[in-house]
Amino acid sequence: MGKFARSWDLMKASAGVLRSDKSLLVFPLLSGICSLVVMASFLIPVAAMTIEGERLGVHYQHGLSTASWTLLFFFYLVQYFVIFFFNTALAGVALKRLRGEAAGVSDGLALAGSRFGAILGYALIAATVGLLLRMVQERLGLIGRFIVGLIGLAWTVATFLVVPVLAGEGVGPVDAVKRSVELLRRTWGENLIGNAGLSVVFGVIGFVFVLVSIVLVGGAFSTHSIAAVVAAIGIVVLGFITLALVQSSLQGIYAAALYRYAEEGEAGDGFPPALLEQAFRTKG
């Protein structure tokens, strides 16, 4: 309960930064829109080719072919680049806000644009890791999924601060990964309890929202009104989108605050230093 209470305080501190600059929500929104465009640009042609192949009686082999693995790699690459680009923009603006400096959406996009090569390089690394993990999972089945889960967790922890490093230091992708590992080893503490706490809090909020949505949509159907059903579904969809944007923004702000604390020993505006000291105690 003590850890959960501290995580709640960390989320409130992140929310305070977000309230002071709601434009930070723009970055995950743009990331989501661009990710959907990327997904559609890959899936629609593949679906069209599959349907046409079935119409012509073409039989596809079991498992992924070399061409399929290549296509999957490029999908990972483009998708990761989009996500990292807008996350870097968010982290850049958040770092400025934590230093008490003024910054807007255009500043974040300009910063991410200036880091284009490094972001692309990091996307290349992440896509390669993702493809290799997928290959292990395909070959080893249940055991592969377990191994992939462990390696994926280790990779997530090791690269937790890569995006803030890219935004704050402008180093190359390999150096950014090394820097992330160095900062986390220096300030390890309670296994990223703050970030995990954010996920738990939003998991609870999401569960409650699902229950409310079921009641809302069910009530709309009981009225036998198409307008009421459409309105209820629209409210639910808008609510889920808003929840996802807020969670993504808060996690970006929190990561930026952790990077600033690990790098400069200061939490930044809105973050009591004691909270981060408890969540990330320096190794003795």
Wavefront OBJ file of the C-alpha trace (Angstrom):
o trace
v 0.000 0.000 0.000
v 2.914 2.322 0.677
v 4.280 1.738 -2.820
v 0.865 2.271 -4.365
v 0.396 5.513 -2.413
v 3.770 6.765 -3.620
v 2.906 5.818 -7.190
v -0.347 7.741 -6.867
v 1.634 10.785 -5.702
v 3.957 10.415 -8.696
v 0.984 10.239 -11.052
v -0.516 13.350 -9.474
v 2.789 15.177 -9.928
v 2.904 14.115 -13.585
v -0.731 15.136 -13.990
v 0.139 18.553 -12.557
v 2.706 19.074 -15.311
v 0.165 17.892 -17.897
v -2.481 20.267 -16.542
v -0.062 23.152 -16.882
v 0.558 22.284 -20.541
v -2.266 20.302 -22.147
v -0.562 20.620 -25.532
v 1.528 17.600 -24.476
v -1.528 15.492 -25.368
v -0.965 16.410 -29.015
v 2.129 14.201 -29.307
v 0.497 10.849 -28.420
v -2.492 11.868 -30.551
v -0.263 12.452 -33.589
v 1.619 9.252 -32.813
v -1.614 7.266 -32.713
v -2.911 8.738 -35.969
v 0.366 8.138 -37.799
v 0.615 4.609 -36.374
v -2.846 3.804 -37.746
v -1.818 5.172 -41.152
v 1.332 3.026 -41.110
v -0.642 -0.043 -40.073
v -3.197 0.499 -42.827
v -0.486 1.074 -45.441
v 0.962 -2.362 -44.646
v -2.158 -4.381 -43.858
v -4.394 -3.245 -46.720
v -1.995 -4.347 -49.517
v -1.281 -7.633 -47.714
v -4.987 -8.304 -47.252
v -5.660 -7.468 -50.903
v -2.875 -9.819 -52.066
v -4.170 -12.601 -49.794
v -7.734 -12.272 -51.077
v -6.549 -12.193 -54.670
v -4.336 -15.229 -54.034
v -7.241 -17.191 -52.596
v -9.382 -16.222 -55.586
v -6.719 -17.574 -57.933
v -6.273 -20.721 -55.860
v -2.790 -19.902 -54.563
v -1.845 -21.960 -51.488
v 0.359 -20.287 -48.894
v 2.992 -22.248 -47.004
v 2.814 -22.754 -43.270
v 4.839 -20.152 -41.365
v 6.349 -16.917 -42.596
v 8.406 -16.786 -45.772
v 11.553 -14.713 -46.224
v 9.516 -12.018 -47.973
v 7.040 -11.986 -45.063
v 9.824 -11.636 -42.495
v 11.294 -8.775 -44.541
v 7.918 -7.034 -44.735
v 7.417 -7.519 -40.992
v 10.835 -5.987 -40.310
v 10.031 -2.867 -42.342
v 6.674 -2.601 -40.591
v 8.432 -2.711 -37.216
v 10.961 -0.156 -38.417
v 8.420 2.405 -39.636
v 6.080 1.870 -36.686
v 8.866 2.219 -34.125
v 10.191 5.324 -35.857
v 6.785 7.014 -35.670
v 6.395 6.146 -31.984
v 9.934 7.185 -31.022
v 9.725 10.408 -33.055
v 6.667 11.733 -31.226
v 7.838 10.356 -27.869
v 11.104 12.267 -28.331
v 9.126 15.411 -29.120
v 7.049 14.893 -25.962
v 10.134 14.249 -23.834
v 11.841 17.355 -25.206
v 8.925 19.615 -24.294
v 8.487 17.902 -20.914
v 12.176 18.446 -20.067
v 11.861 22.117 -20.886
v 8.743 22.396 -18.752
v 10.476 20.654 -15.857
v 13.267 23.232 -16.119
v 10.685 26.003 -15.994
v 11.218 26.958 -19.648
v 8.481 27.733 -22.168
v 7.978 25.221 -24.979
v 5.205 24.217 -27.357
v 4.265 21.578 -29.884
v 6.355 23.170 -32.639
v 9.412 23.157 -30.358
v 8.985 19.462 -29.665
v 8.547 18.579 -33.329
v 11.579 20.687 -34.245
v 13.664 18.920 -31.601
v 12.563 15.487 -32.818
v 13.313 16.542 -36.393
v 16.837 17.518 -35.392
v 17.277 14.009 -33.915
v 15.959 12.293 -37.076
v 19.059 10.152 -37.681
v 19.369 9.023 -34.072
v 15.665 8.186 -33.848
v 15.845 6.203 -37.091
v 18.901 4.351 -35.790
v 17.156 3.493 -32.536
v 14.078 2.354 -34.490
v 16.384 0.111 -36.525
v 17.799 -1.420 -33.337
v 14.329 -1.894 -31.828
v 12.976 -3.410 -35.061
v 15.878 -5.865 -35.188
v 15.336 -6.884 -31.560
v 11.595 -7.193 -32.148
v 12.074 -9.354 -35.243
v 14.584 -11.644 -33.507
v 12.236 -12.094 -30.551
v 9.388 -12.887 -32.935
v 11.557 -15.504 -34.679
v 12.418 -17.146 -31.351
v 8.736 -17.201 -30.431
v 7.776 -18.770 -33.768
v 10.422 -21.496 -33.541
v 10.082 -22.482 -29.873
v 6.332 -22.174 -29.292
v 5.309 -21.993 -25.619
v 8.905 -22.012 -24.401
v 9.674 -19.322 -26.949
v 6.886 -17.104 -25.616
v 8.299 -17.451 -22.101
v 11.831 -16.628 -23.277
v 10.575 -13.727 -25.384
v 8.679 -12.403 -22.372
v 11.803 -12.390 -20.191
v 14.042 -10.882 -22.858
v 11.379 -8.345 -23.775
v 11.071 -7.291 -20.140
v 14.848 -6.920 -19.842
v 14.942 -4.871 -23.058
v 12.117 -2.610 -21.853
v 13.928 -1.961 -18.568
v 17.284 -1.372 -20.261
v 15.852 1.122 -22.759
v 13.440 2.862 -20.400
v 15.309 6.188 -20.558
v 16.502 6.041 -24.186
v 13.904 8.514 -25.474
v 14.634 11.187 -22.819
v 18.351 10.671 -23.484
v 17.797 11.227 -27.211
v 15.807 14.370 -26.443
v 18.166 15.722 -23.795
v 21.618 14.810 -25.054
v 21.389 14.340 -28.801
v 23.672 11.287 -28.824
v 23.569 8.391 -31.285
v 21.215 5.417 -30.841
v 23.834 2.994 -29.484
v 25.165 5.571 -27.031
v 21.585 6.377 -26.000
v 20.956 2.721 -25.100
v 24.232 2.561 -23.172
v 23.371 5.808 -21.407
v 19.926 4.500 -20.463
v 21.454 1.373 -18.929
v 24.020 3.475 -17.068
v 21.392 5.794 -15.589
v 19.143 2.941 -14.511
v 22.020 1.043 -12.902
v 22.917 4.190 -11.002
v 19.345 4.769 -9.788
v 17.699 1.349 -9.724
v 15.807 1.137 -6.417
v 12.354 -0.478 -6.399
v 12.138 -1.823 -9.949
v 10.557 1.172 -11.624
v 7.737 1.266 -9.082
v 6.542 4.669 -10.240
v 6.040 3.635 -13.871
v 4.514 0.324 -12.799
v 2.246 2.243 -10.456
v 1.031 4.416 -13.317
v 0.130 1.274 -15.254
v -1.719 -0.179 -12.264
v -3.639 3.042 -11.649
v -4.706 3.307 -15.283
v -5.533 -0.384 -15.321
v -7.970 0.196 -12.454
v -9.373 3.324 -14.103
v -9.733 1.444 -17.385
v -11.554 -1.440 -15.683
v -13.993 0.938 -14.018
v -14.507 2.750 -17.319
v -15.286 -0.570 -19.055
v -17.986 -1.298 -16.473
v -19.444 2.191 -16.877
v -19.324 1.798 -20.667
v -21.225 -1.493 -20.520
v -23.938 0.118 -18.421
v -24.049 3.193 -20.686
v -24.266 1.262 -23.961
v -26.683 -1.265 -22.475
v -28.947 1.545 -21.325
v -28.802 3.115 -24.774
v -29.858 -0.160 -26.427
v -32.774 -0.452 -24.008
v -34.195 2.828 -25.345
v -34.422 1.313 -28.865
v -33.108 4.620 -30.194
v -30.407 4.524 -32.866
v -29.359 8.075 -31.957
v -28.906 7.104 -28.300
v -26.856 4.021 -29.217
v -24.617 5.997 -31.581
v -24.144 8.726 -28.965
v -23.283 6.173 -26.261
v -20.770 4.371 -28.466
v -19.253 7.728 -29.451
v -18.859 8.712 -25.791
v -17.233 5.364 -24.972
v -14.780 5.568 -27.898
v -13.902 9.176 -27.054
v -13.405 8.192 -23.424
v -11.012 5.353 -24.280
v -9.037 7.607 -26.639
v -8.765 10.313 -23.987
v -7.683 7.784 -21.363
v -4.992 6.403 -23.681
v -3.699 9.898 -24.527
v -3.523 10.918 -20.875
v -1.731 7.714 -19.862
v 0.813 8.011 -22.674
v 1.462 11.662 -21.849
v 1.869 10.990 -18.127
v 4.295 8.139 -18.775
v 6.329 10.397 -21.066
v 6.417 13.150 -18.446
v 7.380 10.666 -15.743
v 10.218 9.232 -17.865
v 11.507 12.755 -18.538
v 11.391 13.551 -14.797
v 13.311 10.352 -13.977
v 15.942 11.174 -16.576
v 16.336 14.698 -15.209
v 16.612 13.376 -11.662
v 19.134 10.690 -12.631
v 21.186 13.093 -14.743
v 21.053 16.327 -12.730
v 19.821 15.221 -9.300
v 16.748 17.456 -9.653
v 13.193 16.243 -10.086
v 11.927 19.324 -11.853
v 8.940 21.616 -11.352
v 5.962 19.810 -9.836
v 7.911 16.741 -8.631
v 8.851 16.623 -4.938
v 12.441 15.245 -4.854
v 11.552 12.864 -2.001
v 9.176 10.931 -4.261
v 11.835 10.108 -6.816
v 14.416 9.447 -4.129
v 12.126 6.786 -2.679
v 11.275 5.265 -6.058
v 14.873 5.269 -7.323
v 17.267 4.981 -4.424
v 20.896 5.186 -5.484
v 22.794 1.945 -4.929
v 25.053 1.904 -1.914
l 1 2 3 4 5 6 7 8 9 10 11 12 13 14 15 16 17 18 19 20 21 22 23 24 25 26 27 28 29 30 31 32 33 34 35 36 37 38 39 40 41 42 43 44 45 46 47 48 49 50 51 52 53 54 55 56 57 58 59 60 61 62 63 64 65 66 67 68 69 70 71 72 73 74 75 76 77 78 79 80 81 82 83 84 85 86 87 88 89 90 91 92 93 94 95 96 97 98 99 100 101 102 103 104 105 106 107 108 109 110 111 112 113 114 115 116 117 118 119 120 121 122 123 124 125 126 127 128 129 130 131 132 133 134 135 136 137 138 139 140 141 142 143 144 145 146 147 148 149 150 151 152 153 154 155 156 157 158 159 160 161 162 163 164 165 166 167 168 169 170 171 172 173 174 175 176 177 178 179 180 181 182 183 184 185 186 187 188 189 190 191 192 193 194 195 196 197 198 199 200 201 202 203 204 205 206 207 208 209 210 211 212 213 214 215 216 217 218 219 220 221 222 223 224 225 226 227 228 229 230 231 232 233 234 235 236 237 238 239 240 241 242 243 244 245 246 247 248 249 250 251 252 253 254 255 256 257 258 259 260 261 262 263 264 265 266 267 268 269 270 271 272 273 274 275 276 277 278 279 280 281 282 283 284
